[in-house]
Amino acid sequence: MPSLLADQILQKIDQAPELYHRLILLIAPSNSGKTSVLQEVSVSASASAPLVNVNLELSRRMLDLTERQRALQAPRLLSEVVHEITGELVLLDNIEILFDVNLKQDPLRLLQGLSRNRTVVAAWNGSIVDGHVTYAAPDHSEYRRYPIRDFLVASPEVRR
């Protein structure tokens, strides 16, 4: 039986095809069990999708690149990782590399781009504050804050 949070994600997966960006963010702080929830969703009969460790896959592909090449190639490499997966659903975990200031990327925009033609569920280390999704503390170099729009949210903080 899926946990309440896994069940919340499965419900959002059913809603996602109606959206322009079929993106679902699983938002919770570090070490709060996001990976185990995504594993539950991965083996669910109704979802059945691979779970991708973005940090691992992207860093493998960027090993031989210079810092400048990494910044330029990151979107293409991430797209390759996702497009190698068959099916309509992709689960992304450990996305912290996307926030690396040296890559000079907008993590939410990257995820939205990936979710245009398939449903993407991504684990997001952060919280929901005043109708915004945050990543890191405001004084941290990787800090991000986005209004909650154009994507769905699953979180222990959200009911339903």
Secondary structure, 3 states (H helix, E strand, C coil): CCCHHHHHHHHHHHHHHHCCCCEEEEEECCCCCHHHHHHHHHHCCCCCCCEEEHHHHHHHHHCCCCHHHHHHHHHHHHHHHHHCCCCCEEEEECCHHHHCHHHCCCHHHHHHHHCCCCEEEEEEECEEECCEEEECCCCCCCCEEEECCCCEEECCCCCC
